[in-house]
Amino acid sequence: MLTVECTVRDWSDNGRRVQLPPLTVLPELFWLLEHRDPLANEAILRWRDETNAGLELLGHAKLETATSRLHRLLHEIWIEKAPR
């Protein structure tokens, strides 16, 4: 599974603007992992420029109580990437 580091610059209840390394390729639909909490947001790419992307959040999953295989995998990635 591919991961990309990004910085959230703006957020609302149903969207995020993230800053990405230049020329980063994003799929149309993906999961955005929260930095501080074990939470994954399903996101759809709405717009993109050279270093920023606008995302619409479609739903979220609490990863600590994950039951699906996908959410357990996302939780493992979150643990690996979480700040120490």
Secondary structure by P-SEA (a helix, b strand, c coil): cbbbbbbbccccccbbbbbccccccccccbbbbbcccccccccccccccccbbbbbbcccccccccccaaaaaaaaaaaaaccc
